[in-house]
Every structure is written in structure tokens, then in C-alpha cells.
Amino acid sequence: MGAAINRLMGKYEEFKALPGDEAFTIEVTDKEATAAAKEYITENKQQIRSLLKEKTGFSLDVDDPRIEFGNDELRLSATGGKGFIKSKASLIADVRWDGRPVVFVREVKLPVVSVSPEKLNSTAEEPLRKFTDMIGEYAEIRSFKLKNGVAVLEAVKR
């Protein structure tokens, strides 16, 4: 794993070491999330290319991911394509906490391929669910919020 992913995992390891019944907050900036996404794409280029080939029928590369947190809003974008022919793809979703992350994709822009926002709701929700499940093994999550530039999770260590 790269340095950005290790920094995020370090936040997870810090709260795991806390004594029980201690409240804590984990904050991840959109810059940290973007850096981790860039590392993930670099480290998993072949798997991502294979998945895109399976889903679209085209052998495509994904580069330049960007993650932005707004007030209860998540914006994702990346470029995709082959060689020098690249286009930007983007997704905008509302995210709120209702005992678990709830994601509602409002807008999707994909070059060449048409996908309705509704079809992406569960796909967009899955990474948040995995994150909260991982935290939930060790803590009771009290809230999860997206604010301008930062994702904030508040919990109590079990």
C-alpha cells in the first residue's frame, strides 16, 4: 500500500487502540481521500481495466480521480479512455446517516455509456458501507457527515 492509504489506515489503527467506552472522531479530508484513490487506481490498474472491459466491452484506463466532500454531498470524477483519447466521468450523490450510510445518486455523466443515477445507488453506497462495517466491528457509530472538504465519523469505542 502507498503512503496515502497507509495514513488512512493509521487513523483506523489509532481508534482501535483506544480503551472501551471512549468517544472518538475520525476526519478524512477530500484531499486525503483523493490521494488514496489515486494510489488505489495505480496499484490496481489491471483489475480496474478488466472490470471496465467486462462492463463496457472496451479496454479503458482510469486516471486522475477526484473526490470532493460538500455539505451532505459527494462528488466523484475521473478521466477515462485509451491513450490520448480521454473523457471526464463524474457522479454527484447526496449522503446522509440513518443508522447506516444512505446514498442517493443525483447525477451521473459518463462518456459514451448511459447509466441512470438510480442504478448506481447501491454501487456508490458500497464503499461507505464497507468502511462503516469495518469501524462497526470495534465501535458504535453515532454519526457520519460530509461537510465542506471533510468526512466526519463520530463513534464510541466498544
C-alpha positions as CSV (number, residue, x, y, z in Angstrom):
1,M,0.0,0.0,0.0
2,G,1.1,3.5,-0.7
3,A,1.6,6.3,1.8
4,A,-1.8,7.9,1.4
5,I,-3.6,4.6,2.0
6,N,-1.4,3.9,5.0
7,R,-2.2,7.3,6.5
8,L,-5.9,6.5,6.3
9,M,-5.4,3.0,7.8
10,G,-3.3,4.7,10.6
11,K,-6.4,6.6,11.6
12,Y,-8.3,3.3,11.9
13,E,-5.5,1.8,13.9
14,E,-5.4,4.8,16.3
15,F,-9.0,4.4,17.3
16,K,-8.7,0.6,17.6
17,A,-6.1,1.1,20.3
18,L,-8.4,3.3,22.4
19,P,-9.9,1.9,25.7
20,G,-13.6,0.9,25.6
21,D,-16.4,3.4,26.0
22,E,-14.1,6.3,24.7
23,A,-15.7,8.7,22.2
24,F,-13.6,9.5,19.1
25,T,-13.9,11.3,15.8
26,I,-12.3,10.3,12.5
27,E,-11.9,13.0,9.9
28,V,-10.8,12.4,6.4
29,T,-10.3,15.3,4.0
30,D,-11.3,15.1,0.4
31,K,-7.6,15.7,-0.4
32,E,-6.7,12.6,1.7
33,A,-9.4,10.6,0.0
34,T,-8.3,11.7,-3.5
35,A,-4.7,10.8,-2.8
36,A,-5.8,7.3,-1.6
37,A,-8.0,6.9,-4.7
38,K,-5.0,7.8,-6.9
39,E,-2.8,5.2,-5.2
40,Y,-5.6,2.6,-5.3
41,I,-6.0,3.1,-9.1
42,T,-2.2,2.9,-9.7
43,E,-1.9,-0.2,-7.6
44,N,-5.0,-1.9,-9.2
45,K,-4.8,-0.7,-12.8
46,Q,-5.1,-4.2,-14.3
47,Q,-8.1,-5.2,-12.2
48,I,-9.8,-1.9,-12.9
49,R,-9.1,-2.3,-16.7
50,S,-10.5,-5.9,-16.6
51,L,-13.7,-4.8,-14.7
52,L,-14.3,-1.9,-17.2
53,K,-13.7,-4.3,-20.1
54,E,-16.3,-6.7,-18.6
55,K,-18.8,-3.9,-18.0
56,T,-18.4,-1.8,-21.2
57,G,-16.7,-4.1,-23.7
58,F,-13.9,-1.6,-24.0
59,S,-10.3,-1.8,-22.7
60,L,-10.1,1.6,-20.8
61,D,-7.8,3.2,-18.3
62,V,-9.0,5.4,-15.4
63,D,-6.8,8.3,-14.2
64,D,-7.0,11.5,-12.2
65,P,-9.7,10.6,-9.7
66,R,-11.0,13.4,-7.6
67,I,-13.2,13.2,-4.5
68,E,-14.9,16.2,-3.1
69,F,-17.0,16.4,0.1
70,G,-19.7,19.1,0.4
71,N,-22.5,19.5,2.9
72,D,-24.0,16.0,2.8
73,E,-22.8,15.8,-0.8
74,L,-20.2,13.6,-2.5
75,R,-18.7,14.4,-5.9
76,L,-16.5,11.9,-7.7
77,S,-14.8,12.4,-11.0
78,A,-12.1,10.8,-13.1
79,T,-10.8,10.6,-16.6
80,G,-11.2,7.5,-18.6
81,G,-10.2,6.3,-22.1
82,K,-7.4,4.9,-24.0
83,G,-4.1,6.5,-24.9
84,F,-4.6,10.2,-25.6
85,I,-8.4,9.9,-26.1
86,K,-9.8,10.5,-22.7
87,S,-13.1,11.9,-21.3
88,K,-14.2,13.0,-17.9
89,A,-16.8,11.0,-15.9
90,S,-18.5,12.3,-12.8
91,L,-21.0,11.4,-10.2
92,I,-22.8,13.6,-7.6
93,A,-24.6,12.0,-4.7
94,D,-26.3,13.0,-1.5
95,V,-25.0,11.1,1.5
96,R,-26.6,11.0,5.0
97,W,-26.5,8.9,8.1
98,D,-29.6,6.9,9.0
99,G,-28.0,4.3,11.3
100,R,-26.0,3.4,8.2
101,P,-24.8,5.4,5.2
102,V,-27.6,6.2,2.8
103,V,-26.5,7.3,-0.7
104,F,-28.8,8.9,-3.4
105,V,-27.0,9.4,-6.7
106,R,-28.4,12.6,-8.3
107,E,-26.3,12.9,-11.4
108,V,-24.1,10.7,-13.5
109,K,-22.1,11.8,-16.5
110,L,-20.3,9.1,-18.4
111,P,-18.9,9.4,-21.9
112,V,-20.4,7.1,-24.5
113,V,-22.3,4.9,-21.9
114,S,-25.7,5.9,-20.5
115,V,-26.4,4.9,-16.9
116,S,-29.3,6.1,-14.8
117,P,-28.4,7.5,-11.3
118,E,-30.7,5.0,-9.7
119,K,-28.7,2.1,-11.0
120,L,-25.6,3.4,-9.2
121,N,-27.1,4.0,-5.7
122,S,-26.0,0.6,-4.3
123,T,-22.7,0.8,-6.1
124,A,-21.9,4.2,-4.7
125,E,-23.1,3.1,-1.2
126,E,-20.9,0.0,-1.1
127,P,-17.5,1.7,-0.2
128,L,-19.2,3.7,2.6
129,R,-20.9,0.5,3.9
130,K,-17.6,-1.4,3.9
131,F,-15.9,1.5,5.8
132,T,-18.7,1.7,8.4
133,D,-18.8,-2.1,8.8
134,M,-15.0,-2.1,9.4
135,I,-15.4,0.6,12.0
136,G,-18.5,-1.0,13.4
137,E,-16.6,-4.1,14.4
138,Y,-14.9,-2.0,17.1
139,A,-17.2,0.9,17.8
140,E,-20.8,2.1,17.9
141,I,-21.1,4.7,15.1
142,R,-23.1,7.7,16.3
143,S,-23.0,9.9,13.1
144,F,-21.4,10.2,9.7
145,K,-21.4,13.6,8.0
146,L,-20.0,15.1,4.9
147,K,-19.0,18.7,5.4
148,N,-17.2,21.2,3.1
149,G,-13.9,19.3,2.4
150,V,-14.1,16.7,5.1
151,A,-15.9,13.5,6.0
152,V,-16.5,13.2,9.8
153,L,-17.4,10.0,11.6
154,E,-18.2,10.1,15.3
155,A,-18.3,6.9,17.4
156,V,-17.8,5.3,20.8
157,K,-15.2,2.5,21.1
158,R,-16.7,-0.8,22.3
